[in-house]
Amino acid sequence: METVTATELHDRTSQLTEQAMRDPERPIVVEKHGKAAVVLVDARYFEGLIETLDLLSDPSALKQLRDGLEDERAGRVMSFNKLMEELGLDERKTGRSRNHRKRGSVASRNR
């Protein structure tokens, strides 16, 4: 984690903001009077942290996560790619991606 003073933040706001957005897993601590005051972090990364904390604070959701991880370790689940292959929807074999649209569908909706 990088640490800057409040004065540095003032002088380099644009640069530090870009840095936080470019490398969201490395927040920037802003000190005021020699003590950590605030943290500059990418907004989407912050939202993800809040969602994770919310999820982990819900006992029911936490149990479901733990059960799912146990199912995965025990081999009781199938990967998405394996499922698609089993259903005959494997992109490599059909040549179509999941996001494939017929030509003209967007244009016809926009008329």
C-alpha positions as YAML, in Angstrom:
chain: A
units: angstrom
residues:
- id: 1
  name: MET
  ca: [0.00, 0.00, 0.00]
- id: 2
  name: GLU
  ca: [1.27, 3.41, -0.92]
- id: 3
  name: THR
  ca: [0.95, 6.21, 1.61]
- id: 4
  name: VAL
  ca: [0.70, 9.89, 0.71]
- id: 5
  name: THR
  ca: [0.00, 13.03, 2.69]
- id: 6
  name: ALA
  ca: [-3.18, 15.05, 2.29]
- id: 7
  name: THR
  ca: [-1.06, 17.75, 0.62]
- id: 8
  name: GLU
  ca: [0.28, 15.21, -1.89]
- id: 9
  name: LEU
  ca: [-3.27, 14.08, -2.62]
- id: 10
  name: HIS
  ca: [-4.25, 17.69, -3.26]
- id: 11
  name: ASP
  ca: [-1.30, 18.25, -5.57]
- id: 12
  name: ARG
  ca: [-1.57, 14.91, -7.41]
- id: 13
  name: THR
  ca: [-5.30, 14.13, -7.31]
- id: 14
  name: SER
  ca: [-5.60, 13.20, -10.97]
- id: 15
  name: GLN
  ca: [-2.47, 11.04, -10.99]
- id: 16
  name: LEU
  ca: [-3.35, 9.22, -7.76]
- id: 17
  name: THR
  ca: [-6.95, 8.66, -8.90]
- id: 18
  name: GLU
  ca: [-5.72, 7.10, -12.15]
- id: 19
  name: GLN
  ca: [-3.27, 4.97, -10.20]
- id: 20
  name: ALA
  ca: [-6.00, 3.69, -7.86]
- id: 21
  name: MET
  ca: [-8.22, 2.86, -10.83]
- id: 22
  name: ARG
  ca: [-5.41, 1.17, -12.77]
- id: 23
  name: ASP
  ca: [-4.29, -0.99, -9.83]
- id: 24
  name: PRO
  ca: [-7.41, -1.47, -7.67]
- id: 25
  name: GLU
  ca: [-5.85, -4.04, -5.37]
- id: 26
  name: ARG
  ca: [-3.29, -1.49, -4.15]
- id: 27
  name: PRO
  ca: [-5.22, 1.19, -2.26]
- id: 28
  name: ILE
  ca: [-3.56, 4.49, -1.43]
- id: 29
  name: VAL
  ca: [-3.61, 5.57, 2.22]
- id: 30
  name: VAL
  ca: [-3.87, 9.31, 2.76]
- id: 31
  name: GLU
  ca: [-2.34, 10.57, 5.99]
- id: 32
  name: LYS
  ca: [-3.29, 13.73, 7.79]
- id: 33
  name: HIS
  ca: [-1.07, 14.96, 10.62]
- id: 34
  name: GLY
  ca: [0.95, 11.75, 10.34]
- id: 35
  name: LYS
  ca: [-1.98, 9.39, 10.81]
- id: 36
  name: ALA
  ca: [-4.01, 7.39, 8.29]
- id: 37
  name: ALA
  ca: [-7.15, 9.41, 7.54]
- id: 38
  name: VAL
  ca: [-8.73, 8.00, 4.38]
- id: 39
  name: VAL
  ca: [-8.07, 5.40, 1.71]
- id: 40
  name: LEU
  ca: [-8.22, 6.08, -2.02]
- id: 41
  name: VAL
  ca: [-9.50, 3.00, -3.83]
- id: 42
  name: ASP
  ca: [-11.22, 2.24, -7.14]
- id: 43
  name: ALA
  ca: [-15.01, 2.59, -6.75]
- id: 44
  name: ARG
  ca: [-15.87, -0.77, -8.35]
- id: 45
  name: TYR
  ca: [-13.30, -2.52, -6.17]
- id: 46
  name: PHE
  ca: [-14.77, -0.82, -3.09]
- id: 47
  name: GLU
  ca: [-18.30, -1.90, -4.08]
- id: 48
  name: GLY
  ca: [-17.03, -5.46, -4.43]
- id: 49
  name: LEU
  ca: [-15.50, -5.32, -0.96]
- id: 50
  name: ILE
  ca: [-18.77, -4.06, 0.53]
- id: 51
  name: GLU
  ca: [-20.74, -6.79, -1.26]
- id: 52
  name: THR
  ca: [-18.29, -9.41, 0.00]
- id: 53
  name: LEU
  ca: [-18.57, -8.14, 3.58]
- id: 54
  name: ASP
  ca: [-22.35, -8.13, 3.29]
- id: 55
  name: LEU
  ca: [-22.37, -11.68, 1.97]
- id: 56
  name: LEU
  ca: [-19.96, -12.95, 4.62]
- id: 57
  name: SER
  ca: [-21.99, -11.32, 7.40]
- id: 58
  name: ASP
  ca: [-25.11, -13.29, 6.38]
- id: 59
  name: PRO
  ca: [-24.96, -16.68, 8.14]
- id: 60
  name: SER
  ca: [-27.26, -18.34, 5.59]
- id: 61
  name: ALA
  ca: [-25.25, -17.08, 2.62]
- id: 62
  name: LEU
  ca: [-21.99, -18.05, 4.31]
- id: 63
  name: LYS
  ca: [-23.31, -21.59, 4.87]
- id: 64
  name: GLN
  ca: [-24.32, -21.84, 1.21]
- id: 65
  name: LEU
  ca: [-20.83, -20.71, 0.15]
- id: 66
  name: ARG
  ca: [-19.19, -23.25, 2.44]
- id: 67
  name: ASP
  ca: [-21.51, -26.01, 1.24]
- id: 68
  name: GLY
  ca: [-20.73, -25.13, -2.37]
- id: 69
  name: LEU
  ca: [-16.99, -25.19, -1.74]
- id: 70
  name: GLU
  ca: [-17.34, -28.57, -0.04]
- id: 71
  name: ASP
  ca: [-19.38, -29.87, -2.99]
- id: 72
  name: GLU
  ca: [-16.64, -28.71, -5.33]
- id: 73
  name: ARG
  ca: [-13.89, -30.36, -3.26]
- id: 74
  name: ALA
  ca: [-15.90, -33.60, -3.11]
- id: 75
  name: GLY
  ca: [-16.45, -33.61, -6.89]
- id: 76
  name: ARG
  ca: [-20.23, -33.21, -6.65]
- id: 77
  name: VAL
  ca: [-20.39, -30.28, -9.06]
- id: 78
  name: MET
  ca: [-19.64, -29.82, -12.75]
- id: 79
  name: SER
  ca: [-17.86, -26.85, -14.30]
- id: 80
  name: PHE
  ca: [-19.80, -24.55, -16.62]
- id: 81
  name: ASN
  ca: [-17.65, -25.59, -19.58]
- id: 82
  name: LYS
  ca: [-18.21, -29.29, -18.84]
- id: 83
  name: LEU
  ca: [-21.97, -28.70, -18.55]
- id: 84
  name: MET
  ca: [-22.06, -26.86, -21.87]
- id: 85
  name: GLU
  ca: [-20.14, -29.72, -23.47]
- id: 86
  name: GLU
  ca: [-22.52, -32.32, -21.95]
- id: 87
  name: LEU
  ca: [-25.52, -30.38, -23.31]
- id: 88
  name: GLY
  ca: [-23.95, -30.15, -26.75]
- id: 89
  name: LEU
  ca: [-23.57, -26.39, -26.46]
- id: 90
  name: ASP
  ca: [-19.79, -26.33, -26.45]
- id: 91
  name: GLU
  ca: [-18.70, -23.11, -28.22]
- id: 92
  name: ARG
  ca: [-15.68, -24.79, -29.76]
- id: 93
  name: LYS
  ca: [-17.88, -27.36, -31.49]
- id: 94
  name: THR
  ca: [-20.81, -25.14, -32.50]
- id: 95
  name: GLY
  ca: [-18.69, -22.16, -33.55]
- id: 96
  name: ARG
  ca: [-21.15, -19.83, -31.80]
- id: 97
  name: SER
  ca: [-20.50, -17.82, -28.69]
- id: 98
  name: ARG
  ca: [-23.07, -17.36, -25.91]
- id: 99
  name: ASN
  ca: [-23.34, -13.69, -26.92]
- id: 100
  name: HIS
  ca: [-24.08, -14.52, -30.55]
- id: 101
  name: ARG
  ca: [-26.97, -12.58, -32.10]
- id: 102
  name: LYS
  ca: [-28.56, -12.93, -35.48]
- id: 103
  name: ARG
  ca: [-27.57, -10.25, -37.93]
- id: 104
  name: GLY
  ca: [-30.00, -7.37, -38.11]
- id: 105
  name: SER
  ca: [-31.62, -7.99, -34.73]
- id: 106
  name: VAL
  ca: [-30.20, -4.80, -33.23]
- id: 107
  name: ALA
  ca: [-30.94, -2.69, -36.30]
- id: 108
  name: SER
  ca: [-34.52, -3.93, -36.51]
- id: 109
  name: ARG
  ca: [-35.16, -3.00, -32.87]
- id: 110
  name: ASN
  ca: [-33.75, 0.48, -33.41]
- id: 111
  name: ARG
  ca: [-36.09, 1.42, -36.27]
...
